[in-house]
């Protein structure tokens, strides 16, 4: 949930937004989102319970229902922590 809460902070500068999601993200995801504009985040709040699907010991997928769709996150295990490696927006 920490990643999602940071991702939803649409009113931050791009640099501040990226710093907010950095602790919960892989270096790969940070590189992919380097040019992202947080104002373009298409949701404002969480609207339900997470759906978690463990794929194997090192890969988990989480879907978070939000105000205007769902956020699908792919997490990888890294040094004893789960980090978001991919983000997919699914519009309602």
Backbone torsions as a table, in degrees:
resi	resn	phi	psi	omega
1	UNK	NA	-27.2	-177.9
2	UNK	-60.6	-42.1	177.9
3	UNK	-61.5	-47.2	-177.3
4	UNK	-60.8	-44.6	179.1
5	UNK	-60.7	-40.8	177.9
6	UNK	-69.3	-38.6	-179.3
7	UNK	-64.2	-33.4	-177.4
8	UNK	-77.0	-5.8	-178.8
9	UNK	-79.0	78.1	-173.5
10	UNK	-73.2	-16.9	-174.9
11	UNK	-90.3	5.2	179.9
12	UNK	-87.3	161.9	170.3
13	UNK	-68.2	162.6	179.5
14	UNK	-59.0	-42.6	-178.6
15	UNK	-64.7	-43.4	-179.7
16	UNK	-68.0	-39.2	178.6
17	UNK	-62.6	-45.8	179.5
18	UNK	-62.4	-40.3	177.3
19	UNK	-63.6	-34.3	179.8
20	UNK	-67.9	-35.3	-179.8
21	UNK	-90.7	-15.1	-176.3
22	UNK	-53.9	-44.9	-177.1
23	UNK	-63.9	-16.5	-176.0
24	UNK	-109.7	7.0	-171.0
25	UNK	-124.7	153.8	171.9
26	UNK	-75.8	161.3	176.1
27	UNK	-60.5	-34.9	178.0
28	UNK	-59.1	-46.9	-179.5
29	UNK	-66.7	-40.6	178.6
30	UNK	-59.9	-42.2	177.1
31	UNK	-61.5	-41.3	-179.4
32	UNK	-67.1	-32.1	-176.4
33	UNK	-97.5	5.0	-176.2
34	UNK	-54.4	-35.7	-178.1
35	UNK	-98.1	4.3	-176.6
36	UNK	-68.7	146.6	176.1
37	UNK	-103.6	114.1	-177.7
38	UNK	-59.4	-24.6	177.7
39	UNK	-64.2	-18.9	-179.3
40	UNK	-87.4	-2.6	176.3
41	UNK	-59.8	123.2	-169.4
42	UNK	-84.9	17.1	-178.7
43	UNK	-143.8	166.5	-178.8
44	UNK	-124.8	-21.7	-177.8
45	UNK	-158.7	158.4	175.2
46	UNK	-75.1	138.7	-176.8
47	UNK	-129.5	32.5	178.2
48	UNK	167.4	-170.2	-178.4
49	UNK	-88.3	149.4	177.0
50	UNK	-68.3	149.2	169.5
51	UNK	-114.1	122.2	-175.4
52	UNK	-115.3	130.6	176.4
53	UNK	-127.2	108.3	175.4
54	UNK	-77.9	120.5	-179.8
55	UNK	-88.7	-39.5	174.3
56	UNK	-163.6	-172.7	-175.2
57	UNK	-62.8	-20.9	-176.6
58	UNK	-118.5	5.4	-176.3
59	UNK	-141.3	127.1	177.3
60	UNK	-135.5	146.0	175.9
61	UNK	-117.4	136.7	-179.9
62	UNK	-127.6	134.5	173.2
63	UNK	-114.6	127.5	-177.9
64	UNK	-114.9	117.5	176.9
65	UNK	-73.7	128.9	-178.4
66	UNK	-121.1	-179.9	-173.4
67	UNK	-61.1	-26.7	-177.8
68	UNK	-135.3	22.8	179.9
69	UNK	160.4	-153.9	179.5
70	UNK	-132.5	146.1	175.6
71	UNK	-104.6	119.0	179.3
72	UNK	-102.8	120.3	-176.7
73	UNK	-115.5	137.3	172.3
74	UNK	-107.6	122.3	-177.8
75	UNK	-112.2	140.7	176.4
76	UNK	-115.8	143.7	175.1
77	UNK	-80.0	128.8	-179.7
78	UNK	-144.0	114.7	177.6
79	UNK	53.7	44.3	176.9
80	UNK	79.7	7.7	179.3
81	UNK	-127.0	155.9	173.6
82	UNK	-99.1	126.5	179.5
83	UNK	-123.5	141.1	178.6
84	UNK	-73.6	127.7	-178.9
85	UNK	-112.8	-20.7	-179.8
86	UNK	-148.8	144.8	-179.8
87	UNK	-128.5	131.9	176.0
88	UNK	-132.1	129.2	177.5
89	UNK	-93.9	128.6	178.9
90	UNK	-117.1	106.8	-177.3
91	UNK	-73.2	143.2	177.7
92	UNK	-74.9	NA	NA
